[in-house]
Amino acid sequence: MSGDILRSGSQTSGPLKPPGIDKKSLHLSHLPERHIMKPSTFPRTPGSVDPNNPPWPAFRGYHTYSFANATMGVRLPTILSKAIQDVLMTVNTLSAESLIIDLLGCVKRMEELKAELEGNGVLRYIKDDGEADVALWNKEIAKYFLGKDFMNATWLFAEAYKYRRLRECFTLSQHWADYDVFFRQKCDTFSRSTDAVFELSCRFVEPFMHAAHISEGEKLDAEKLMFHELTQICLWGNSTDLSLLINMTEEQIKSLQSTGGEALAQTEKNILGNHTEQLWDLVKKLKGKTRGGRIDFILDNAGFELYCDCVYADFLVQMGFASQVRFHGKRYPWFVSDVTKKDWEWLLNSMVYGRLFPDVTEIERESLKSLGERWKEYERNGTWIYEQHPYWCTGYTFWDLHSEAPDLFLHLSKSDLVIFKGDLNHRKLTYDCAAPASTPFSVAIGSMASAPGAPPVCSMRTIKSDVVVGLGKNGDEIAANLNKEEDGWKISGKYAVVLLSGGRPGEQVRFA
Ligand SMILES: [Mg+2]
């Protein structure tokens, strides 16, 4: 700027300077002082935030220090290899030639995708496979990621894009559009969680009754203690994430799924940002509404975690905190273990009709069956509703939910509490960027907290990736100490957060 002023000044006014004059000899005492602009400042102002430029620096695959790097370089190709094996297992069971050839076409496309990932190819447009979300994906690529590759696009977008491309491998086929390459794995982890499954079914099969002759105050105290423990079960149920369990032994999985009281007390101190008390204050007030409020779960993983979510939702209904629970799943296979409609139906039906657990007692089997029957009745009478909005399977974060899916924002604004489960939902809430760990949750989630009509939002997440916020005023110190003392604390699933934003419920939703 100042250079332009000097040039134009020298051309239009005063005598021409002798050649070789030093700029320093000019007297500029009446001009404003020079400002030293930092090359970039964070957080970015709202107007300069976009999917490739989050409010704080994005995580990208080429950051060798981040989990993004390991995911893009190793984990995603491994997941694809396993997915190809799954499809080939299915090929081996087929007899009709047209089905075989069609499915082998899917394998070929998966192999091409794997080669692109391993060769760090440029992100291309999604092909027109007849799906309703093609335009939304290609709009985001055109506006923010044109010419970017798997490693230099934001990690969040590149990873989500991979699952959409995997979807495309099948939607371009004649007969296999609904094939789920992860279905076998998802079913397996539920079947292998015997101890934890029956621990919960035997405790919760009978509708809950308070002890006789206790006061209202005592009842509320008892409910509060149960709420705390069930919140933790719902939280740690999130440890079961198939995309991360690739190298875990069964023993390790079992210890992650532990539902015993002692283990829960131990694990409470691993909840680094803990708003469970505030959550209880909010939930207990819902009892005052006509037979409870509306609670929404934005689901994460199928199988054991979904089962824990349902136990929690059942408790909220039985205690009169919720009169309606809406569960939000994915439209197609997503981040390996996420819940689809098929997984939802599979869980409820296999509880009632299945023979998944050959070694349990008759009483245990009955407990699981009765629990499943109660949940199916909730579905029939509209107490529980399963939904699958297309926005949950896009590369956009939830900062853009208000602008890119206004119908969904309006829908959620009518909820009394929206619980986001798991790591990916947390990444999307917080724009998956390097915000300081002391950043308040309601600041980190942008318009999901600040837009008029934003519902109360809770994130229940075991920490499995780089973004960590909401640890309180000394959060930066806590994170710095953990960085020093415990390698991999952000990806082990050993730590967690339960964070709440009050939102702006009741205000009229507005769109620009
Ligand atoms: Mg998941």
Boltz pocket constraint, residues with backbone or C-beta under 6 A from the ligand:
constraints:
  - pocket:
      binder: B
      contacts: [[A, 241], [A, 300], [A, 301], [A, 334], [A, 335], [A, 337], [A, 338], [A, 422], [A, 424]]
      max_distance: 6.0
